């Protein structure tokens, strides 16, 4: 996974290898206060090629999973606030008969 960070924002998240559906979420956490300071942002990192393969099995894709950007705003910026990205892999199995 590759992150592009420019000043105070992440400009892009990209996977090096795209072989299965991948879903992710991110949020801001304050480590000093030990709490989450933002809502979760959910996004789909599945490549278009893999989505094409899954099309017969997943006829509908929710609009909320198509988001490609978000904005996190802090009223009091701090060095103790971190962006945490959680990646979920959905293992796919293809049965050939």
C-alpha positions as CSV (number, residue, x, y, z in Angstrom):
1,X,0.0,0.0,0.0
2,X,1.3,3.4,-0.9
3,X,0.4,6.7,0.7
4,X,1.1,10.2,-0.7
5,X,1.2,12.8,2.0
6,X,1.5,16.5,1.2
7,X,1.6,19.0,4.1
8,X,-1.4,18.4,6.3
9,X,-3.4,16.1,4.0
10,X,-3.2,12.6,2.4
11,X,-3.4,13.1,-1.3
12,X,-3.8,9.5,-2.3
13,X,-3.9,5.9,-1.2
14,X,-2.9,3.2,-3.8
15,X,-2.4,-0.5,-3.6
16,X,0.6,-2.2,-5.2
17,X,-1.2,-5.5,-5.9
18,X,-4.8,-5.7,-6.8
19,X,-6.1,-9.3,-6.7
20,X,-9.2,-9.3,-4.6
21,X,-11.9,-6.9,-3.3
22,X,-10.5,-4.6,-0.7
23,X,-12.6,-2.3,1.5
24,X,-11.2,0.3,4.0
25,X,-12.1,2.9,6.5
26,X,-10.3,5.7,8.1
27,X,-10.7,8.0,11.0
28,X,-8.7,10.4,13.2
29,X,-7.6,9.4,16.7
30,X,-6.1,11.4,19.5
31,X,-3.5,9.2,21.2
32,X,-3.1,11.6,24.2
33,X,-6.8,11.6,25.0
34,X,-7.1,7.9,23.8
35,X,-10.3,8.6,21.8
36,X,-11.5,8.8,18.2
37,X,-12.1,12.5,17.2
38,X,-13.8,12.0,13.8
39,X,-16.5,9.9,12.1
40,X,-15.4,6.9,10.0
41,X,-15.0,7.3,6.3
42,X,-15.6,4.1,4.4
43,X,-14.3,3.5,0.9
44,X,-13.8,0.7,-1.7
45,X,-10.2,0.2,-3.0
46,X,-11.2,-2.6,-5.4
47,X,-9.7,-2.1,-8.9
48,X,-12.0,-1.8,-11.9
49,X,-10.7,-5.0,-13.3
50,X,-11.7,-7.0,-10.2
51,X,-15.1,-5.2,-10.1
52,X,-15.7,-6.4,-13.6
53,X,-15.0,-10.0,-12.5
54,X,-17.4,-9.7,-9.6
55,X,-20.2,-8.0,-11.7
56,X,-22.2,-11.2,-12.2
57,X,-22.2,-11.9,-8.5
58,X,-22.7,-8.4,-7.2
59,X,-25.5,-6.8,-9.3
60,X,-25.8,-3.7,-7.1
61,X,-23.2,-1.3,-5.7
62,X,-24.3,1.2,-3.1
63,X,-23.6,4.8,-3.9
64,X,-22.0,5.4,-0.5
65,X,-19.2,2.9,-1.4
66,X,-18.3,5.0,-4.5
67,X,-16.8,7.9,-2.6
68,X,-13.2,8.7,-3.5
69,X,-12.5,11.6,-1.2
70,X,-13.3,13.1,2.2
71,X,-12.4,16.0,4.5
72,X,-11.5,15.7,8.1
73,X,-11.6,19.0,10.0
74,X,-10.0,19.7,13.4
75,X,-10.9,22.7,15.5
76,X,-7.7,22.3,17.5
77,X,-4.9,20.7,15.5
78,X,-2.4,18.6,17.6
79,X,0.7,16.4,17.1
80,X,-1.2,13.7,19.0
81,X,-3.8,13.2,16.3
82,X,-3.2,10.4,13.8
83,X,-5.0,9.2,10.7
84,X,-5.7,5.5,11.1
85,X,-6.6,3.4,8.0
86,X,-8.2,0.0,8.5
87,X,-8.0,-2.3,5.5
88,X,-10.4,-5.3,5.1
89,X,-9.8,-8.0,2.6
90,X,-12.6,-10.1,1.4
91,X,-11.2,-13.4,0.2
92,X,-12.8,-14.6,-3.0
93,X,-12.9,-18.2,-4.1
94,X,-13.8,-19.3,-7.6
95,X,-15.1,-22.8,-8.0
96,X,-14.4,-24.3,-11.4
97,X,-16.4,-27.4,-12.4
